[in-house]
């Protein structure tokens, strides 16, 4: 890994004062615009109506069984 601020004495193409000579330019930044692969389509609705219906029915069934057990024991 290279350091972000290299030693000027060992940097190529620099003059004795550490500056770039007239025609040389520093290397360009390695920027890439955009993304490397397409993003998946955003999910707008995670659950449909059927899982909610099943959960409500199970909750009602458990509640009915608990009420039935209380009635039998009382």
Secondary structure as GFF3:
##gff-version 3
##sequence-region A 1 74
A	DSSP	alpha_helix	49	73	.	.	.	ID=ss1
###
